[in-house]
Amino acid sequence: MGQQEVYDYLKRNHTKWFTSRQIAQGLRVSLGSVTNNLKKLRKTNSVKYSQEGNRFKYKFKK
């Protein structure tokens, strides 16, 4: 599982915000794998993210 799968998942659901746990459940992969890939996507500025308390939410960046 790589960054492309996470990116494609967010792109398919581009109107919603997701936590990393929701993405992991949607893709049926481990939370750690999703978290690592989201961190890489954030560094390349490929996804929008917002912090709500202790949690980050992610969304496809148009």
PDB file of N, H, CA, C and O in Angstrom:
ATOM      1  N   MET A   1       0.849  -1.169   0.000  1.00  0.00           N
ATOM      2  CA  MET A   1       0.000   0.000   0.000  1.00  0.00           C
ATOM      3  C   MET A   1       0.896   1.233   0.000  1.00  0.00           C
ATOM      4  O   MET A   1       1.855   1.322   0.766  1.00  0.00           O
ATOM      5  N   GLY A   2       0.569   2.173  -0.864  1.00  0.00           N
ATOM      6  H   GLY A   2      -0.210   2.101  -1.487  1.00  0.00           H
ATOM      7  CA  GLY A   2       1.408   3.360  -0.959  1.00  0.00           C
ATOM      8  C   GLY A   2       0.611   4.648  -0.953  1.00  0.00           C
ATOM      9  O   GLY A   2      -0.602   4.666  -0.746  1.00  0.00           O
ATOM     10  N   GLN A   3       1.338   5.717  -1.189  1.00  0.00           N
ATOM     11  H   GLN A   3       2.323   5.702  -1.358  1.00  0.00           H
ATOM     12  CA  GLN A   3       0.729   7.043  -1.192  1.00  0.00           C
ATOM     13  C   GLN A   3      -0.372   7.166  -2.237  1.00  0.00           C
ATOM     14  O   GLN A   3      -1.376   7.841  -2.010  1.00  0.00           O
ATOM     15  N   GLN A   4      -0.187   6.520  -3.368  1.00  0.00           N
ATOM     16  H   GLN A   4       0.628   5.972  -3.552  1.00  0.00           H
ATOM     17  CA  GLN A   4      -1.162   6.641  -4.454  1.00  0.00           C
ATOM     18  C   GLN A   4      -2.535   6.122  -4.050  1.00  0.00           C
ATOM     19  O   GLN A   4      -3.551   6.713  -4.415  1.00  0.00           O
ATOM     20  N   GLU A   5      -2.578   5.029  -3.304  1.00  0.00           N
ATOM     21  H   GLU A   5      -1.753   4.549  -3.007  1.00  0.00           H
ATOM     22  CA  GLU A   5      -3.863   4.485  -2.868  1.00  0.00           C
ATOM     23  C   GLU A   5      -4.584   5.446  -1.925  1.00  0.00           C
ATOM     24  O   GLU A   5      -5.796   5.631  -2.032  1.00  0.00           O
ATOM     25  N   VAL A   6      -3.842   6.054  -1.008  1.00  0.00           N
ATOM     26  H   VAL A   6      -2.858   5.904  -0.921  1.00  0.00           H
ATOM     27  CA  VAL A   6      -4.438   7.024  -0.087  1.00  0.00           C
ATOM     28  C   VAL A   6      -4.915   8.243  -0.873  1.00  0.00           C
ATOM     29  O   VAL A   6      -6.024   8.734  -0.661  1.00  0.00           O
ATOM     30  N   TYR A   7      -4.077   8.720  -1.771  1.00  0.00           N
ATOM     31  H   TYR A   7      -3.176   8.321  -1.944  1.00  0.00           H
ATOM     32  CA  TYR A   7      -4.420   9.879  -2.600  1.00  0.00           C
ATOM     33  C   TYR A   7      -5.671   9.602  -3.436  1.00  0.00           C
ATOM     34  O   TYR A   7      -6.568  10.441  -3.520  1.00  0.00           O
ATOM     35  N   ASP A   8      -5.725   8.424  -4.049  1.00  0.00           N
ATOM     36  H   ASP A   8      -4.996   7.742  -3.981  1.00  0.00           H
ATOM     37  CA  ASP A   8      -6.891   8.054  -4.866  1.00  0.00           C
ATOM     38  C   ASP A   8      -8.159   7.945  -4.020  1.00  0.00           C
ATOM     39  O   ASP A   8      -9.237   8.333  -4.471  1.00  0.00           O
ATOM     40  N   TYR A   9      -8.041   7.427  -2.811  1.00  0.00           N
ATOM     41  H   TYR A   9      -7.166   7.112  -2.444  1.00  0.00           H
ATOM     42  CA  TYR A   9      -9.196   7.316  -1.914  1.00  0.00           C
ATOM     43  C   TYR A   9      -9.747   8.711  -1.600  1.00  0.00           C
ATOM     44  O   TYR A   9     -10.957   8.935  -1.655  1.00  0.00           O
ATOM     45  N   LEU A  10      -8.858   9.636  -1.273  1.00  0.00           N
ATOM     46  H   LEU A  10      -7.876   9.454  -1.228  1.00  0.00           H
ATOM     47  CA  LEU A  10      -9.294  10.999  -0.980  1.00  0.00           C
ATOM     48  C   LEU A  10      -9.873  11.673  -2.218  1.00  0.00           C
ATOM     49  O   LEU A  10     -10.821  12.453  -2.123  1.00  0.00           O
ATOM     50  N   LYS A  11      -9.303  11.373  -3.367  1.00  0.00           N
ATOM     51  H   LYS A  11      -8.533  10.740  -3.444  1.00  0.00           H
ATOM     52  CA  LYS A  11      -9.793  11.965  -4.617  1.00  0.00           C
ATOM     53  C   LYS A  11     -11.204  11.459  -4.946  1.00  0.00           C
ATOM     54  O   LYS A  11     -12.059  12.233  -5.377  1.00  0.00           O
ATOM     55  N   ARG A  12     -11.442  10.168  -4.742  1.00  0.00           N
ATOM     56  H   ARG A  12     -10.748   9.539  -4.391  1.00  0.00           H
ATOM     57  CA  ARG A  12     -12.775   9.597  -4.998  1.00  0.00           C
ATOM     58  C   ARG A  12     -13.832  10.194  -4.077  1.00  0.00           C
ATOM     59  O   ARG A  12     -14.996  10.318  -4.457  1.00  0.00           O
ATOM     60  N   ASN A  13     -13.428  10.560  -2.876  1.00  0.00           N
ATOM     61  H   ASN A  13     -12.482  10.459  -2.566  1.00  0.00           H
ATOM     62  CA  ASN A  13     -14.341  11.113  -1.871  1.00  0.00           C
ATOM     63  C   ASN A  13     -13.985  12.570  -1.585  1.00  0.00           C
ATOM     64  O   ASN A  13     -13.884  12.978  -0.428  1.00  0.00           O
ATOM     65  N   HIS A  14     -13.799  13.338  -2.634  1.00  0.00           N
ATOM     66  H   HIS A  14     -13.880  13.007  -3.574  1.00  0.00           H
ATOM     67  CA  HIS A  14     -13.219  14.679  -2.535  1.00  0.00           C
ATOM     68  C   HIS A  14     -14.053  15.703  -1.773  1.00  0.00           C
ATOM     69  O   HIS A  14     -13.547  16.781  -1.464  1.00  0.00           O
ATOM     70  N   THR A  15     -15.302  15.408  -1.462  1.00  0.00           N
ATOM     71  H   THR A  15     -15.714  14.532  -1.713  1.00  0.00           H
ATOM     72  CA  THR A  15     -16.139  16.382  -0.754  1.00  0.00           C
ATOM     73  C   THR A  15     -16.105  16.211   0.763  1.00  0.00           C
ATOM     74  O   THR A  15     -16.665  17.037   1.484  1.00  0.00           O
ATOM     75  N   LYS A  16     -15.465  15.165   1.257  1.00  0.00           N
ATOM     76  H   LYS A  16     -15.010  14.494   0.671  1.00  0.00           H
ATOM     77  CA  LYS A  16     -15.485  14.849   2.689  1.00  0.00           C
ATOM     78  C   LYS A  16     -14.105  14.988   3.323  1.00  0.00           C
ATOM     79  O   LYS A  16     -13.080  14.874   2.652  1.00  0.00           O
ATOM     80  N   TRP A  17     -14.103  15.234   4.626  1.00  0.00           N
ATOM     81  H   TRP A  17     -14.935  15.327   5.172  1.00  0.00           H
ATOM     82  CA  TRP A  17     -12.899  15.216   5.443  1.00  0.00           C
ATOM     83  C   TRP A  17     -12.834  13.864   6.150  1.00  0.00           C
ATOM     84  O   TRP A  17     -13.862  13.333   6.570  1.00  0.00           O
ATOM     85  N   PHE A  18     -11.631  13.308   6.283  1.00  0.00           N
ATOM     86  H   PHE A  18     -10.795  13.740   5.942  1.00  0.00           H
ATOM     87  CA  PHE A  18     -11.431  11.999   6.903  1.00  0.00           C
ATOM     88  C   PHE A  18     -10.304  12.044   7.918  1.00  0.00           C
ATOM     89  O   PHE A  18      -9.334  12.784   7.751  1.00  0.00           O
ATOM     90  N   THR A  19     -10.437  11.247   8.977  1.00  0.00           N
ATOM     91  H   THR A  19     -11.225  10.646   9.113  1.00  0.00           H
ATOM     92  CA  THR A  19      -9.309  11.006   9.874  1.00  0.00           C
ATOM     93  C   THR A  19      -8.490   9.865   9.259  1.00  0.00           C
ATOM     94  O   THR A  19      -8.969   9.154   8.375  1.00  0.00           O
ATOM     95  N   SER A  20      -7.280   9.701   9.725  1.00  0.00           N
ATOM     96  H   SER A  20      -6.890  10.278  10.443  1.00  0.00           H
ATOM     97  CA  SER A  20      -6.447   8.612   9.210  1.00  0.00           C
ATOM     98  C   SER A  20      -7.078   7.256   9.523  1.00  0.00           C
ATOM     99  O   SER A  20      -6.947   6.316   8.739  1.00  0.00           O
ATOM    100  N   ARG A  21      -7.760   7.150  10.660  1.00  0.00           N
ATOM    101  H   ARG A  21      -7.866   7.914  11.297  1.00  0.00           H
ATOM    102  CA  ARG A  21      -8.426   5.898  11.031  1.00  0.00           C
ATOM    103  C   ARG A  21      -9.547   5.570  10.037  1.00  0.00           C
ATOM    104  O   ARG A  21      -9.700   4.414   9.641  1.00  0.00           O
ATOM    105  N   GLN A  22     -10.327   6.570   9.632  1.00  0.00           N
ATOM    106  H   GLN A  22     -10.204   7.509   9.954  1.00  0.00           H
ATOM    107  CA  GLN A  22     -11.406   6.349   8.664  1.00  0.00           C
ATOM    108  C   GLN A  22     -10.848   5.928   7.306  1.00  0.00           C
ATOM    109  O   GLN A  22     -11.431   5.079   6.632  1.00  0.00           O
ATOM    110  N   ILE A  23      -9.732   6.514   6.906  1.00  0.00           N
ATOM    111  H   ILE A  23      -9.258   7.204   7.454  1.00  0.00           H
ATOM    112  CA  ILE A  23      -9.098   6.140   5.638  1.00  0.00           C
ATOM    113  C   ILE A  23      -8.613   4.693   5.712  1.00  0.00           C
ATOM    114  O   ILE A  23      -8.806   3.919   4.775  1.00  0.00           O
ATOM    115  N   ALA A  24      -7.985   4.336   6.829  1.00  0.00           N
ATOM    116  H   ALA A  24      -7.828   4.966   7.590  1.00  0.00           H
ATOM    117  CA  ALA A  24      -7.484   2.960   7.010  1.00  0.00           C
ATOM    118  C   ALA A  24      -8.630   1.962   6.938  1.00  0.00           C
ATOM    119  O   ALA A  24      -8.497   0.908   6.317  1.00  0.00           O
ATOM    120  N   GLN A  25      -9.748   2.286   7.565  1.00  0.00           N
ATOM    121  H   GLN A  25      -9.856   3.142   8.070  1.00  0.00           H
ATOM    122  CA  GLN A  25     -10.896   1.379   7.526  1.00  0.00           C
ATOM    123  C   GLN A  25     -11.470   1.297   6.111  1.00  0.00           C
ATOM    124  O   GLN A  25     -11.849   0.216   5.660  1.00  0.00           O
ATOM    125  N   GLY A  26     -11.536   2.411   5.422  1.00  0.00           N
ATOM    126  H   GLY A  26     -11.228   3.289   5.789  1.00  0.00           H
ATOM    127  CA  GLY A  26     -12.065   2.430   4.056  1.00  0.00           C
ATOM    128  C   GLY A  26     -11.210   1.642   3.086  1.00  0.00           C
ATOM    129  O   GLY A  26     -11.731   1.014   2.165  1.00  0.00           O
ATOM    130  N   LEU A  27      -9.892   1.670   3.286  1.00  0.00           N
ATOM    131  H   LEU A  27      -9.469   2.180   4.035  1.00  0.00           H
ATOM    132  CA  LEU A  27      -8.974   0.954   2.405  1.00  0.00           C
ATOM    133  C   LEU A  27      -8.656  -0.453   2.913  1.00  0.00           C
ATOM    134  O   LEU A  27      -8.031  -1.250   2.213  1.00  0.00           O
ATOM    135  N   ARG A  28      -9.094  -0.745   4.140  1.00  0.00           N
ATOM    136  H   ARG A  28      -9.602  -0.097   4.708  1.00  0.00           H
ATOM    137  CA  ARG A  28      -8.815  -2.039   4.771  1.00  0.00           C
ATOM    138  C   ARG A  28      -7.314  -2.330   4.869  1.00  0.00           C
ATOM    139  O   ARG A  28      -6.835  -3.402   4.500  1.00  0.00           O
ATOM    140  N   VAL A  29      -6.599  -1.332   5.380  1.00  0.00           N
ATOM    141  H   VAL A  29      -6.988  -0.461   5.680  1.00  0.00           H
ATOM    142  CA  VAL A  29      -5.151  -1.457   5.598  1.00  0.00           C
ATOM    143  C   VAL A  29      -4.843  -0.968   7.012  1.00  0.00           C
ATOM    144  O   VAL A  29      -5.731  -0.477   7.709  1.00  0.00           O
ATOM    145  N   SER A  30      -3.598  -1.102   7.432  1.00  0.00           N
ATOM    146  H   SER A  30      -2.876  -1.501   6.866  1.00  0.00           H
ATOM    147  CA  SER A  30      -3.233  -0.716   8.794  1.00  0.00           C
ATOM    148  C   SER A  30      -3.204   0.801   8.960  1.00  0.00           C
ATOM    149  O   SER A  30      -2.931   1.546   8.019  1.00  0.00           O
ATOM    150  N   LEU A  31      -3.491   1.224  10.167  1.00  0.00           N
ATOM    151  H   LEU A  31      -3.714   0.619  10.931  1.00  0.00           H
ATOM    152  CA  LEU A  31      -3.479   2.645  10.497  1.00  0.00           C
ATOM    153  C   LEU A  31      -2.074   3.225  10.346  1.00  0.00           C
ATOM    154  O   LEU A  31      -1.915   4.350   9.872  1.00  0.00           O
ATOM    155  N   GLY A  32      -1.072   2.475  10.740  1.00  0.00           N
ATOM    156  H   GLY A  32      -1.201   1.561  11.125  1.00  0.00           H
ATOM    157  CA  GLY A  32       0.317   2.942  10.631  1.00  0.00           C
ATOM    158  C   GLY A  32       0.726   3.217   9.202  1.00  0.00           C
ATOM    159  O   GLY A  32       1.411   4.200   8.921  1.00  0.00           O
ATOM    160  N   SER A  33       0.305   2.349   8.297  1.00  0.00           N
ATOM    161  H   SER A  33      -0.252   1.550   8.525  1.00  0.00           H
ATOM    162  CA  SER A  33       0.622   2.523   6.888  1.00  0.00           C
ATOM    163  C   SER A  33      -0.026   3.796   6.335  1.00  0.00           C
ATOM    164  O   SER A  33       0.611   4.564   5.614  1.00  0.00           O
ATOM    165  N   VAL A  34      -1.285   4.007   6.678  1.00  0.00           N
ATOM    166  H   VAL A  34      -1.803   3.383   7.264  1.00  0.00           H
ATOM    167  CA  VAL A  34      -1.990   5.214   6.222  1.00  0.00           C
ATOM    168  C   VAL A  34      -1.343   6.460   6.810  1.00  0.00           C
ATOM    169  O   VAL A  34      -1.152   7.451   6.104  1.00  0.00           O
ATOM    170  N   THR A  35      -1.005   6.419   8.092  1.00  0.00           N
ATOM    171  H   THR A  35      -1.161   5.615   8.665  1.00  0.00           H
ATOM    172  CA  THR A  35      -0.395   7.569   8.752  1.00  0.00           C
ATOM    173  C   THR A  35       0.930   7.944   8.094  1.00  0.00           C
ATOM    174  O   THR A  35       1.197   9.123   7.860  1.00  0.00           O
ATOM    175  N   ASN A  36       1.761   6.943   7.795  1.00  0.00           N
ATOM    176  H   ASN A  36       1.544   5.986   7.985  1.00  0.00           H
ATOM    177  CA  ASN A  36       3.036   7.199   7.126  1.00  0.00           C
ATOM    178  C   ASN A  36       2.822   7.842   5.763  1.00  0.00           C
ATOM    179  O   ASN A  36       3.507   8.804   5.414  1.00  0.00           O
ATOM    180  N   ASN A  37       1.887   7.323   5.002  1.00  0.00           N
ATOM    181  H   ASN A  37       1.331   6.542   5.286  1.00  0.00           H
ATOM    182  CA  ASN A  37       1.647   7.850   3.662  1.00  0.00           C
ATOM    183  C   ASN A  37       1.023   9.240   3.696  1.00  0.00           C
ATOM    184  O   ASN A  37       1.322  10.070   2.837  1.00  0.00           O
ATOM    185  N   LEU A  38       0.163   9.507   4.674  1.00  0.00           N
ATOM    186  H   LEU A  38      -0.080   8.834   5.372  1.00  0.00           H
ATOM    187  CA  LEU A  38      -0.403  10.856   4.805  1.00  0.00           C
ATOM    188  C   LEU A  38       0.680  11.867   5.173  1.00  0.00           C
ATOM    189  O   LEU A  38       0.651  13.012   4.722  1.00  0.00           O
ATOM    190  N   LYS A  39       1.626  11.438   5.988  1.00  0.00           N
ATOM    191  H   LYS A  39       1.649  10.508   6.354  1.00  0.00           H
ATOM    192  CA  LYS A  39       2.731  12.322   6.364  1.00  0.00           C
ATOM    193  C   LYS A  39       3.537  12.717   5.120  1.00  0.00           C
ATOM    194  O   LYS A  39       3.925  13.875   4.969  1.00  0.00           O
ATOM    195  N   LYS A  40       3.781  11.761   4.244  1.00  0.00           N
ATOM    196  H   LYS A  40       3.465  10.820   4.367  1.00  0.00           H
ATOM    197  CA  LYS A  40       4.510  12.038   3.005  1.00  0.00           C
ATOM    198  C   LYS A  40       3.696  12.942   2.076  1.00  0.00           C
ATOM    199  O   LYS A  40       4.245  13.847   1.448  1.00  0.00           O
ATOM    200  N   LEU A  41       2.386  12.693   1.991  1.00  0.00           N
ATOM    201  H   LEU A  41       1.939  11.958   2.501  1.00  0.00           H
ATOM    202  CA  LEU A  41       1.525  13.525   1.149  1.00  0.00           C
ATOM    203  C   LEU A  41       1.440  14.951   1.690  1.00  0.00           C
ATOM    204  O   LEU A  41       1.345  15.899   0.910  1.00  0.00           O
ATOM    205  N   ARG A  42       1.472  15.117   2.997  1.00  0.00           N
ATOM    206  H   ARG A  42       1.549  14.348   3.631  1.00  0.00           H
ATOM    207  CA  ARG A  42       1.474  16.462   3.589  1.00  0.00           C
ATOM    208  C   ARG A  42       2.755  17.202   3.232  1.00  0.00           C
ATOM    209  O   ARG A  42       2.715  18.396   2.933  1.00  0.00           O
ATOM    210  N   LYS A  43       3.889  16.512   3.260  1.00  0.00           N
ATOM    211  H   LYS A  43       3.921  15.542   3.504  1.00  0.00           H
ATOM    212  CA  LYS A  43       5.171  17.148   2.933  1.00  0.00           C
ATOM    213  C   LYS A  43       5.216  17.640   1.494  1.00  0.00           C
ATOM    214  O   LYS A  43       5.850  18.653   1.199  1.00  0.00           O
ATOM    215  N   THR A  44       4.539  16.917   0.590  1.00  0.00           N
ATOM    216  H   THR A  44       4.024  16.094   0.829  1.00  0.00           H
ATOM    217  CA  THR A  44       4.523  17.326  -0.820  1.00  0.00           C
ATOM    218  C   THR A  44       3.348  18.250  -1.119  1.00  0.00           C
ATOM    219  O   THR A  44       3.128  18.633  -2.268  1.00  0.00           O
ATOM    220  N   ASN A  45       2.585  18.610  -0.066  1.00  0.00           N
ATOM    221  H   ASN A  45       2.764  18.299   0.867  1.00  0.00           H
ATOM    222  CA  ASN A  45       1.449  19.524  -0.199  1.00  0.00           C
ATOM    223  C   ASN A  45       0.389  18.988  -1.157  1.00  0.00           C
ATOM    224  O   ASN A  45      -0.211  19.749  -1.917  1.00  0.00           O
ATOM    225  N   SER A  46       0.162  17.679  -1.120  1.00  0.00           N
ATOM    226  H   SER A  46       0.649  17.061  -0.503  1.00  0.00           H
ATOM    227  CA  SER A  46      -0.795  17.027  -2.022  1.00  0.00           C
ATOM    228  C   SER A  46      -2.193  16.896  -1.439  1.00  0.00           C
ATOM    229  O   SER A  46      -3.149  16.639  -2.171  1.00  0.00           O
ATOM    230  N   VAL A  47      -2.322  17.072  -0.131  1.00  0.00           N
ATOM    231  H   VAL A  47      -1.545  17.281   0.464  1.00  0.00           H
ATOM    232  CA  VAL A  47      -3.633  16.963   0.521  1.00  0.00           C
ATOM    233  C   VAL A  47      -3.845  18.154   1.448  1.00  0.00           C
ATOM    234  O   VAL A  47      -2.888  18.743   1.951  1.00  0.00           O
ATOM    235  N   LYS A  48      -5.104  18.499   1.665  1.00  0.00           N
ATOM    236  H   LYS A  48      -5.881  18.021   1.256  1.00  0.00           H
ATOM    237  CA  LYS A  48      -5.450  19.521   2.657  1.00  0.00           C
ATOM    238  C   LYS A  48      -5.541  18.814   4.001  1.00  0.00           C
ATOM    239  O   LYS A  48      -5.931  17.649   4.073  1.00  0.00           O
ATOM    240  N   TYR A  49      -5.180  19.525   5.063  1.00  0.00           N
ATOM    241  H   TYR A  49      -4.863  20.472   5.004  1.00  0.00           H
ATOM    242  CA  TYR A  49      -5.361  18.945   6.383  1.00  0.00           C
ATOM    243  C   TYR A  49      -5.734  20.029   7.380  1.00  0.00           C
ATOM    244  O   TYR A  49      -5.384  21.199   7.222  1.00  0.00           O
ATOM    245  N   SER A  50      -6.441  19.614   8.393  1.00  0.00           N
ATOM    246  H   SER A  50      -6.726  18.664   8.522  1.00  0.00           H
ATOM    247  CA  SER A  50      -6.934  20.522   9.416  1.00  0.00           C
ATOM    248  C   SER A  50      -6.811  19.821  10.761  1.00  0.00           C
ATOM    249  O   SER A  50      -7.123  18.636  10.882  1.00  0.00           O
ATOM    250  N   GLN A  51      -6.357  20.551  11.767  1.00  0.00           N
ATOM    251  H   GLN A  51      -6.103  21.513  11.669  1.00  0.00           H
ATOM    252  CA  GLN A  51      -6.236  19.956  13.094  1.00  0.00           C
ATOM    253  C   GLN A  51      -7.437  20.332  13.933  1.00  0.00           C
ATOM    254  O   GLN A  51      -7.778  21.508  14.060  1.00  0.00           O
ATOM    255  N   GLU A  52      -8.079  19.320  14.508  1.00  0.00           N
ATOM    256  H   GLU A  52      -7.802  18.364  14.405  1.00  0.00           H
ATOM    257  CA  GLU A  52      -9.211  19.512  15.415  1.00  0.00           C
ATOM    258  C   GLU A  52      -8.873  18.831  16.725  1.00  0.00           C
ATOM    259  O   GLU A  52      -9.002  17.613  16.848  1.00  0.00           O
ATOM    260  N   GLY A  53      -8.448  19.597  17.688  1.00  0.00           N
ATOM    261  H   GLY A  53      -8.343  20.586  17.588  1.00  0.00           H
ATOM    262  CA  GLY A  53      -7.996  19.018  18.949  1.00  0.00           C
ATOM    263  C   GLY A  53      -6.699  18.258  18.725  1.00  0.00           C
ATOM    264  O   GLY A  53      -5.719  18.816  18.231  1.00  0.00           O
ATOM    265  N   ASN A  54      -6.700  16.982  19.090  1.00  0.00           N
ATOM    266  H   ASN A  54      -7.496  16.529  19.491  1.00  0.00           H
ATOM    267  CA  ASN A  54      -5.517  16.141  18.902  1.00  0.00           C
ATOM    268  C   ASN A  54      -5.503  15.448  17.551  1.00  0.00           C
ATOM    269  O   ASN A  54      -4.524  14.783  17.212  1.00  0.00           O
ATOM    270  N   ARG A  55      -6.565  15.590  16.776  1.00  0.00           N
ATOM    271  H   ARG A  55      -7.360  16.130  17.052  1.00  0.00           H
ATOM    272  CA  ARG A  55      -6.691  14.833  15.529  1.00  0.00           C
ATOM    273  C   ARG A  55      -6.530  15.724  14.302  1.00  0.00           C
ATOM    274  O   ARG A  55      -6.891  16.901  14.298  1.00  0.00           O
ATOM    275  N   PHE A  56      -5.975  15.112  13.267  1.00  0.00           N
ATOM    276  H   PHE A  56      -5.682  14.156  13.270  1.00  0.00           H
ATOM    277  CA  PHE A  56      -5.899  15.770  11.977  1.00  0.00           C
ATOM    278  C   PHE A  56      -6.988  15.174  11.082  1.00  0.00           C
ATOM    279  O   PHE A  56      -7.289  13.983  11.159  1.00  0.00           O
ATOM    280  N   LYS A  57      -7.562  16.011  10.246  1.00  0.00           N
ATOM    281  H   LYS A  57      -7.317  16.978  10.184  1.00  0.00           H
ATOM    282  CA  LYS A  57      -8.508  15.543   9.236  1.00  0.00           C
ATOM    283  C   LYS A  57      -7.908  15.882   7.895  1.00  0.00           C
ATOM    284  O   LYS A  57      -7.238  16.903   7.743  1.00  0.00           O
ATOM    285  N   TYR A  58      -8.151  15.017   6.916  1.00  0.00           N
ATOM    286  H   TYR A  58      -8.695  14.188   7.041  1.00  0.00           H
ATOM    287  CA  TYR A  58      -7.539  15.151   5.599  1.00  0.00           C
ATOM    288  C   TYR A  58      -8.599  15.206   4.513  1.00  0.00           C
ATOM    289  O   TYR A  58      -9.681  14.633   4.641  1.00  0.00           O
ATOM    290  N   LYS A  59      -8.260  15.911   3.440  1.00  0.00           N
ATOM    291  H   LYS A  59      -7.381  16.376   3.336  1.00  0.00           H
ATOM    292  CA  LYS A  59      -9.164  16.069   2.310  1.00  0.00           C
ATOM    293  C   LYS A  59      -8.347  16.191   1.032  1.00  0.00           C
ATOM    294  O   LYS A  59      -7.203  16.645   1.060  1.00  0.00           O
ATOM    295  N   PHE A  60      -8.929  15.790  -0.075  1.00  0.00           N
ATOM    296  H   PHE A  60      -9.858  15.420  -0.098  1.00  0.00           H
ATOM    297  CA  PHE A  60      -8.279  15.918  -1.373  1.00  0.00           C
ATOM    298  C   PHE A  60      -8.070  17.396  -1.702  1.00  0.00           C
ATOM    299  O   PHE A  60      -8.976  18.211  -1.525  1.00  0.00           O
ATOM    300  N   LYS A  61      -6.897  17.729  -2.171  1.00  0.00           N
ATOM    301  H   LYS A  61      -6.161  17.067  -2.314  1.00  0.00           H
ATOM    302  CA  LYS A  61      -6.590  19.111  -2.537  1.00  0.00           C
ATOM    303  C   LYS A  61      -6.731  19.255  -4.033  1.00  0.00           C
ATOM    304  O   LYS A  61      -6.028  18.600  -4.802  1.00  0.00           O
ATOM    305  N   LYS A  62      -7.656  20.128  -4.447  1.00  0.00           N
ATOM    306  H   LYS A  62      -8.227  20.660  -3.822  1.00  0.00           H
ATOM    307  CA  LYS A  62      -7.901  20.345  -5.879  1.00  0.00           C
ATOM    308  C   LYS A  62      -6.858  21.222  -6.488  1.00  0.00           C
ATOM    309  O   LYS A  62      -6.912  21.506  -7.684  1.00  0.00           O
TER     310      LYS A  62
END
